Amino acid sequence: MENYLFNEFQEVTPLAWKNKIQADLKGADYNETLLWKTNEGITVKPFYTIEDRTYQQINLSKKGFNICQSITIENEEEASSFAIDSLQRGANSIEFIANKPFDYKKLLTNNNLQKATLYFKLNFLASEFVIELAKHLNSDTCFFNIDSIGHLASSGNWYQNMASDYKELESIIKHTHHSIAVNANIYQNAGANTIQQLAYALAHANEYLNHFGKEVASNIHFNFSVGSNYFFEIAKLRAFRILWTALLNEYEVENTTAHIFAQPSLRNKTLYDYNVNMLRTTSECMSAILGGANTITNNSYDKIFHKPNEFGERISRNQLLILQQESELGEAQHIADGSYYIESLTEQLAQQALNVFKQIEKGGGFLKQLKEGIIQRKIIESASKEQEQFDTGKLILLGTNKIQNENDKMKNQLEIDAFMPIRNQKTLIQPIIQKRLAEKLEQERLRHE
């Protein structure tokens, strides 16, 4: 059918829009009034047109996103029971988090678990254990979050040392699929801006490619945290897929798309007026969906101050179910295609991140710049700028630095430490510190309760 409703309207050029807006401003300066520059240095316009489309070809998942339940293993039987219950109540994937080797036979005794997509976030490095676990599962839908470089970046130390860590990883890679993770969430939760997150994730992954060769590309998957800048976060995930494809093209690797595991940021979560955290995580999960994440796990509204509990975990899982089923976003990864604004953002983020990546490689690579403290310094500069904006009220977290409820008391609610721990450990390099924006203000309020 050729006669579309919109064909009856005359096309309006960007110049005509700008002239109309300028007239309506009644003398106010267009650039000063309606253009704003982000912390990344990107200028956001008040309107976008078809001329801003870039028609990027992005390799997105052909199916919708997985709803994941994250479970820390403290007792194998309890963790297994919680996982089975989560699968029965809407989740279709499970992330098990472990700080030491565990009895995987006891954990995975139920066949339904082995049919689900499983993620194992292992905060230790033990190749024999991982290989045994992989053989037990014998599944291509199992992902191991093992990231020695990420451990170095966040803790300041290798698990053992660089040579030993890489030897362990080499053994794991030979016997498993999807066994190398790039935990880009470290950078977001420490205050890195969007361009830095993209560039550092790419450079981080490139260290593994440089060391183990291009054959390891299919083993690498990515963990991103998603913040509250809604459209930028959608564009961030889309931009990373473009960057990953471009990098692999340089290695002459084809048909390998980025597998992205996403979760809401902790940086903007608050202790006071904590129910607002549900609004933040809903928006962030929606960004992850529209950005094309393969798997999404949500954070409960009380994650930063309560131990995991049935109510909080159920609500966080149901948020994803509502988005998937009631909001009909089950297969929404292509919805952003054709959005003038998002395509323009995606292109700008990808290009600027690529420039930063090239600077890192020219400077000797990601590991070298970590050891020299360059990456840490850049993140601190970005985090300090954001912290100043929060402290002065330019960046608002409702209920915390804006519209506070003076009757809100939290001192007796703290089941776990809600604040960045003091580190006394000797480190090889300066660690990248992950910290929430509201911590200083919250500590002050707690002292005066």
C-alpha positions as a printed Julia matrix, in Angstrom:
449×3 Matrix{Float64}:
  0.0     0.0    0.0
  1.56    3.28  -1.14
 -0.75    5.85   0.46
  0.58    6.2    4.01
 -0.93    8.76   6.37
  2.4    10.48   6.91
  2.87   11.03   3.19
  0.15   13.68   3.43
  2.41   15.87   5.55
  5.11   18.05   4.09
  8.66   17.05   5.03
 10.41   19.46   7.38
 14.17   19.96   7.17
 16.4    20.15  10.26
 17.11   23.8    9.42
 13.39   24.59   9.41
 12.99   22.92  12.83
 15.93   24.88  14.2
 14.59   28.18  12.84
 11.17   27.49  14.38
 12.74   26.64  17.75
 14.94   29.74  17.6
 11.87   31.89  16.98
 10.03   30.31  19.92
 13.0    30.97  22.2
 12.29   34.69  21.81
 15.88   35.81  21.82
 17.4    33.14  24.07
 20.49   31.49  22.63
 19.72   28.1   21.05
 23.13   26.57  21.86
 23.17   27.72  25.48
 19.5    26.96  26.16
 18.81   23.64  24.44
 22.13   21.91  23.85
 23.68   20.06  26.78
 26.98   18.29  27.07
 27.32   15.01  28.96
 30.22   13.94  31.17
 31.49   11.98  28.17
 31.7    15.19  26.15
 28.79   14.3   23.85
 26.5    17.17  22.88
 22.83   16.2   23.01
 20.5    18.07  20.67
 16.82   18.92  21.35
 15.68   17.03  18.24
 16.94   14.43  15.81
 15.87   13.71  12.25
 16.36   11.03   9.62
 19.63   12.73   8.72
 21.0    11.5   12.07
 20.38    7.84  11.17
 23.51    5.78  10.7
 21.94    2.47   9.63
 24.38    0.42  11.71
 24.33   -3.31  11.26
 24.4    -4.72  14.79
 24.66   -8.43  15.53
 21.9    -8.91  18.09
 20.55  -12.1   19.59
 17.9   -13.77  17.46
 15.84  -14.6   20.53
 14.74  -12.61  23.55
 16.6   -12.19  26.81
 17.06  -14.72  29.6
 15.76  -13.88  33.07
 18.5   -14.85  35.48
 18.43  -15.46  39.22
 21.75  -14.83  40.97
 22.51  -17.1   43.94
 25.55  -17.09  46.19
 26.57  -20.62  47.19
 26.96  -20.92  50.93
 25.16  -24.24  51.28
 24.84  -26.43  48.16
 21.46  -27.92  49.06
 19.92  -24.54  49.91
 21.35  -22.94  46.76
 19.98  -25.82  44.66
 16.54  -25.53  46.23
 16.48  -21.75  45.66
 17.55  -22.24  42.03
 14.83  -24.82  41.33
 12.21  -22.59  42.95
 13.4   -19.62  40.84
 13.09  -21.65  37.64
  9.57  -22.67  38.58
  8.65  -19.03  39.22
  9.81  -17.43  36.01
 13.61  -17.48  35.71
 15.13  -19.48  32.87
 18.78  -19.1   33.81
 20.77  -19.18  37.03
 23.97  -17.45  38.07
 25.78  -19.28  40.87
 28.33  -17.14  42.7
 31.07  -19.0   44.56
 34.04  -17.86  46.61
 35.57  -21.34  46.83
 35.16  -24.78  45.2
 31.86  -26.48  46.02
 30.16  -29.87  45.72
 28.72  -29.44  42.22
 27.08  -32.88  42.22
 25.05  -31.94  45.27
 24.27  -28.52  43.78
 23.16  -29.84  40.39
 21.29  -32.92  41.48
 18.04  -31.76  39.86
 17.87  -32.37  36.08
 15.94  -29.13  35.54
 19.02  -27.17  36.56
 21.12  -28.79  33.89
 18.53  -27.86  31.25
 18.71  -24.16  32.15
 21.33  -21.67  31.01
 23.86  -21.62  33.84
 26.44  -19.02  34.79
 29.15  -19.67  37.35
 30.8   -16.55  38.77
 33.91  -18.0   40.36
 35.83  -15.67  42.66
 38.78  -18.06  42.68
 40.96  -19.73  40.07
 41.17  -23.54  40.06
 41.46  -25.16  36.64
 40.95  -28.77  37.78
 37.69  -27.88  39.52
 36.36  -25.94  36.51
 37.24  -28.72  34.08
 35.52  -31.33  36.26
 32.43  -29.12  36.53
 32.36  -28.54  32.76
 32.59  -32.28  32.09
 29.77  -32.93  34.53
 27.52  -30.43  32.78
 28.62  -31.2   29.21
 26.65  -28.2   27.97
 27.2   -25.34  25.52
 24.77  -23.24  27.51
 27.07  -23.02  30.52
 29.15  -19.88  31.08
 32.07  -19.52  33.5
 32.79  -16.03  34.76
 36.56  -16.37  35.19
 38.44  -13.11  34.8
 42.01  -12.86  36.08
 42.5    -9.39  34.62
 39.26   -8.23  36.22
 40.44   -9.66  39.53
 43.71   -7.75  39.17
 41.85   -4.53  38.33
 39.4    -4.74  41.25
 41.64   -6.23  43.96
 45.07   -4.99  42.89
 46.48   -8.52  42.74
 46.47  -11.57  40.5
 45.0   -14.72  41.99
 48.59  -16.04  42.17
 50.77  -14.23  39.66
 50.46  -13.41  35.98
 52.29  -16.49  34.7
 50.4   -18.9   36.98
 47.04  -17.3   36.28
 47.51  -17.5   32.52
 48.65  -21.12  32.79
 45.47  -21.99  34.7
 43.35  -20.1   32.16
 45.04  -21.87  29.27
 44.1   -25.22  30.75
 40.52  -24.11  31.32
 40.17  -22.77  27.77
 41.3   -26.11  26.29
 38.56  -28.04  28.06
 35.59  -25.66  28.24
 33.35  -23.32  26.27
 32.47  -19.76  27.31
 35.03  -19.71  30.1
 36.59  -16.22  29.93
 34.62  -13.26  31.24
 35.3    -9.57  30.86
 33.73   -7.92  33.88
 33.15   -4.4   32.59
 30.77   -3.85  35.51
 33.88   -3.08  37.59
 34.42    0.12  35.65
 30.81    1.3   35.74
 30.45    0.74  39.48
 33.69    2.63  40.09
 32.41    5.7   38.23
 33.86    5.35  34.73
 31.87    7.21  32.11
 30.16    5.41  29.23
 32.98    5.86  26.73
 35.56    4.63  29.26
 33.45    1.55  30.04
 33.29    0.63  26.37
 36.96    1.29  25.68
 38.18   -0.51  28.8
 35.94   -3.53  28.15
 37.33   -3.78  24.62
 40.95   -3.31  25.73
 40.42   -5.77  28.6
 39.18   -8.41  26.14
 42.01   -7.61  23.73
 44.54   -8.61  26.38
 43.09  -12.13  26.32
 43.11  -12.18  22.51
 46.72  -11.0   22.45
 47.86  -13.67  24.87
 45.78  -16.71  23.89
 45.24  -15.93  20.21
 42.13  -15.25  18.16
 40.84  -18.79  18.76
 39.81  -17.72  22.27
 37.31  -15.17  20.9
 34.36  -17.58  21.09
 35.2   -18.29  24.74
 34.92  -14.65  25.81
 31.69  -13.18  27.16
 30.94   -9.86  28.81
 29.37   -8.63  32.04
 28.05   -5.04  31.98
 26.36   -2.95  34.65
 23.62   -0.66  33.42
 23.1     2.8   34.89
 20.19    5.22  34.93
 21.01    7.31  31.82
 18.28    5.45  29.92
 19.04    6.14  26.25
 22.81    6.21  26.75
 22.7     2.76  28.36
 20.7     1.35  25.45
 23.23    2.86  23.06
 26.15    1.6   25.2
 25.3    -2.07  24.76
 24.58   -1.61  21.07
 27.84    0.29  20.6
 29.83   -2.46  22.28
 28.57   -5.04  19.81
 29.78   -2.82  16.98
 33.18   -2.44  18.66
 33.55   -6.17  19.36
 32.72   -7.05  15.77
 35.2    -4.44  14.51
 37.96   -5.8   16.77
 37.35   -9.39  15.7
 37.41   -8.33  12.07
 40.98   -7.15  12.66
 41.78  -10.67  13.89
 39.91  -12.11  10.89
 37.41  -13.82  13.17
 33.9   -14.18  11.78
 30.49  -15.16  13.15
 31.27  -14.41  16.78
 28.79  -12.06  18.42
 29.24  -10.62  21.88
 27.37  -12.49  24.6
 26.31   -9.84  27.12
 25.24  -10.55  30.68
 23.76   -7.38  32.21
 22.62   -6.21  35.6
 21.65   -2.87  37.17
 24.39   -0.67  38.57
 25.01   -0.45  42.31
 26.59    3.01  42.04
 23.29    4.91  42.17
 21.51    2.7   44.71
 20.59    4.17  48.08
 20.14    3.17  51.68
 17.47    5.74  52.5
 14.13    5.73  50.66
 15.23    2.35  49.36
 11.97    1.61  47.53
 13.1     4.09  44.87
 15.74    1.49  44.02
 12.94   -0.55  42.42
 12.21    2.3   40.03
 15.9     2.64  39.19
 16.4    -1.07  38.54
 13.25   -1.26  36.4
 14.51    1.52  34.15
 17.97   -0.04  34.01
 16.64   -3.5   33.16
 14.57   -1.97  30.39
 17.7    -0.31  28.99
 19.43   -3.69  29.05
 16.52   -5.31  27.2
 16.33   -2.66  24.5
 20.13   -2.62  24.27
 20.05   -6.3   23.34
 21.53   -8.02  26.42
 21.41  -11.82  26.18
 20.83  -12.4   29.88
 19.71  -10.02  32.62
 19.84  -10.49  36.36
 18.19   -7.9   38.57
 19.33   -6.51  41.92
 16.83   -6.56  44.75
 15.8    -3.17  46.15
 17.51   -3.98  49.47
 20.66   -5.63  48.12
 23.06   -3.09  49.62
 21.9    -3.47  53.23
 20.02   -6.8   53.59
 21.12  -10.38  53.22
 19.42  -12.16  50.28
 15.81  -12.81  51.23
 12.79  -14.41  49.58
 10.75  -11.21  49.29
 13.47   -9.04  47.77
 14.56  -11.72  45.29
 10.97  -12.44  44.25
 10.23   -8.77  43.61
 13.42   -8.31  41.57
 12.65  -11.38  39.47
  9.05  -10.26  38.97
 10.23   -6.88  37.68
 11.87   -8.71  34.78
  8.84  -10.93  34.27
  6.57   -7.89  34.02
  8.86   -6.29  31.46
  9.12   -9.52  29.5
  5.52  -10.68  29.53
  3.15   -7.88  30.53
  5.08   -5.11  28.78
  5.65   -7.44  25.82
  9.4    -6.83  25.7
 10.25  -10.51  25.45
 11.81  -10.04  22.03
 12.45   -6.31  22.01
 16.13   -6.28  21.11
 15.44   -4.65  17.73
 12.98   -2.0   18.94
 15.71    0.67  19.03
 16.53    0.1   15.36
 15.72    3.24  13.4
 15.59    5.56  16.42
 17.37    8.68  15.21
 18.56    9.6   18.7
 19.74    6.13  19.74
 21.48    5.47  16.43
 23.29    8.82  16.67
 24.34    8.11  20.27
 25.46    4.6   19.37
 27.65    5.88  16.57
 29.22    8.6   18.73
 29.86    6.3   21.67
 31.39    3.62  19.46
 33.65    6.06  17.63
 34.89    7.86  20.73
 35.41    4.59  22.6
 37.38    3.26  19.64
 39.61    6.35  19.8
 40.27    5.73  23.52
 40.95    2.04  22.8
 43.51    2.99  20.15
 45.22    5.32  22.63
 45.42    2.48  25.16
 46.93    0.11  22.6
 49.36    2.79  21.45
 50.36    3.25  25.09
 51.29   -0.41  25.48
 47.92   -2.03  26.15
 45.42   -2.31  28.97
 47.59   -4.28  31.41
 50.51   -1.9   31.02
 48.28    1.1   31.67
 46.72   -0.63  34.68
 50.17   -1.25  36.14
 51.14    2.37  35.5
 47.92    3.6   37.16
 46.69    5.42  34.04
 43.35    3.58  33.85
 42.75    4.1   37.58
 43.51    7.82  37.32
 41.09    8.28  34.42
 38.31    6.5   36.31
 38.97    8.53  39.47
 38.72   11.76  37.44
 35.37   10.67  36.02
 34.08    9.41  39.39
 35.15   12.6   41.19
 33.32   14.73  38.64
 30.17   12.67  39.1
 30.54   12.75  42.89
 30.83   16.54  42.85
 27.65   16.74  40.77
 25.86   14.58  43.35
 27.25   16.53  46.31
 26.17   19.86  44.82
 22.73   18.6   43.79
 23.28   18.73  40.05
 22.93   14.95  39.94
 19.82   13.97  41.89
 18.94   10.74  43.67
 15.4    11.24  44.97
 15.0    10.56  48.67
 18.74   10.89  49.24
 20.06   14.29  48.2
 16.63   15.59  47.14
 13.29   15.41  48.99
 14.63   13.54  52.01
 12.26   11.87  54.44
 13.63   12.97  57.8
 11.64   10.22  59.55
 13.4     7.52  57.55
 15.63    5.59  59.99
 18.02    2.9   58.79
 20.51    2.23  61.58
 18.69   -0.89  62.76
 18.06   -2.18  59.22
 21.68   -2.89  58.31
 22.25   -6.64  58.07
 25.41   -6.23  55.97
 27.94   -3.45  55.52
 26.46   -1.0   53.04
 29.69    0.91  52.51
 32.99    0.48  50.75
 35.25   -1.63  52.99
 38.56   -0.24  54.19
 41.41   -2.1   52.49
 44.63   -2.93  54.32
 45.91   -5.56  51.89
 49.21   -5.03  50.12
 48.6    -4.82  46.38
 50.63   -5.12  43.22
 48.78   -2.23  41.58
 46.31    0.4   42.72
 42.89   -1.32  42.72
 39.86    0.17  41.0
 37.53    1.02  43.86
 33.81    0.46  43.37
 31.79    2.91  45.44
 28.21    4.19  45.6
 27.57    7.91  45.14
 25.46    8.26  48.3
 27.84    6.63  50.78
 29.27    9.77  52.43
 25.85   11.39  52.79
 24.32    8.19  54.17
 27.08    7.74  56.74
 26.46   11.28  57.93
 22.73   10.66  58.3
 23.34    7.4   60.18
 25.58    9.22  62.68
 22.74   11.63  63.47
 19.92    9.12  63.88
